[in-house]
Amino acid sequence: MILVKTEAGQQVLKDRSVPLTPRQRSAFIQFDGKRSIDDVLASGLGIGREEVEQMVALGLLAPLAGQPPAAAPAVSAAPAPAAPSGRSRQQRYKDAYPIATQLTGGLGLMGFRLNLQVEGTTSYEDLLALAPKIRAAVGAEKAAALDKALND
């Protein structure tokens, strides 16, 4: 789905009346009506789907005209954090972070930037947003342990 800034979003961009983290603001700027949510999430800014959902809920972003409004909830297509294991998001992050750094560190120079992005994560949501990039770089088989740590 492609999101665009609403009039309220344009105003917030100018006057900063709604506090956004630097990562949120950088991602917010990228919603230009051309990039999909997945493109922005994969851009390496470390923003998660929940933060995008928050900006939609605040009325700062909306689906591009011509897209059905019912598509808006698709933003929450991320794996649900509440899993049968009952682990908190913080615990999932603590479990997944070393796996992610090991996977990206093993890529050598090719994975240097991705490794820096992993090391720059500070939350479960940040790491969850980077997981598709890691999976693409190392392959689904090697990324299975990371997926399990994030989603089990």
N, C-alpha and C positions, 0 to 999 in steps of 0.2 A: 504494500500500500504506500502511496505517496502522500505526504503531509505538506501543508503550507502554513506559513504564519498567518494568523488572523489579524484583524485590525488591532485588537488588544495586544497581540504578540508584537506587532510592529511598534506600538507605543512603548511596551516594556523594553524592547531592544534599545529605544532612544533614551528613555528616562530611568531605566533600571528600577522601576517601582516594585517589581517582583524580584526578590533576590534569587539569582541562579548561581550555582557553582561555576567556576571557570570551565569545567568540562561540559556542564549543561549548556552554558552560553555558546561554546564552540559548536556543539552539536546542533543547538537551536538555529544558529546561523546557517548551517548546512541544509536545513529544510527549506528548499527553494522551489519546490514544485517539480523538480526534475529527479531528485534522488529518492529512492525508496527508503523505508525505515531500515531494512536490512543493509542497504548501502551505508547509511549513516552509522549504524551500529558496528559495521565491519571496518569503518574508517580508522579505527585505532584510537579513538578519543577516550575509550574506557567508560562510555556511558552505557547503562543498561536499559532494557525495555521498560522497567518500572519508572525510570526517570522520564522516558518519552511519554508514558501513560500519564504521569503527573502533569506534564506540560499540556497534554490534550485535556485533562480534567480541569486545569486552570483556564482553559479557553485560549491558550497561546498558540496552539496548533490545531489544525482541522484537516480532514481529508480533502484532497484536491477536488475541485468541482467536477462533477461527472462520475465520481465514484459513489457508490451507494453508501449512505450514512451508516447502514448496518455493518459496514466493513470496519468501522472504527474499533469495535472490541477485538478485532484480529490483532491489534497491537499486543495483546496479552497472550500471544501464542508461545511465549517462552515456557520452558519446562516449569512446572509448578514447584516452588520451593518446599512446600509442605508434603513430604514424602512419608511412606510408611515407617521409615526408620526413626522419624521424630527428631532428627538432628536439626539444630538451629542453623540459620544461615552463616553465623559466625563459625560454627564448627565445620560446616561444609567448606567454607573458605580456607580454614586452617588445614583441613585434610587435602584439599585440591591444590593449594598453592605450591607445595613442594613437588607435586607431580607435574604441574604446568612448567615450573622452572627447570625441572630435569628434562622434560620433553623438548622444550625450546632451546635449552642449553646444549643439548645433544645435536642440534642442527648446525653447529659451527657458525661461521660467518654468515651463512645464508639465513640463519635464524636470529641473528644478533638483534635486529630491531624488534622482532617479535618478543624476544627474551626481555628486552628493556620495557616493552609494554606490559608484560606479565609482572615484572618487578615493580612497575608503577601502579599496579592495582592495589586498592585499599579495602575492597569489599567483595562479597559474594557476587553482587550484581556486576561489578567491573570484570571479574574473572569469567562470569557466565557470558558476558558480551564478547570476550576474546576467544571463547571456546571454539567457535566455528573456524576462526583463523588457524588456531592450533591444530584442529582436526584436519584442515586442508593441507597444512604443512607436513604433518607427521603421518597422516593416514588414519583411517578409522580404527584399525586394529590396535595401533599404539595408543590412540586417544581413548580407548575404551576405559582405561583406568581413571582417566580424568573425568569422563562422562559419569562414571559410577560415583566418584567422589563428589561431584557437583549435584547429581540428581537422585542418588539412592538414599 
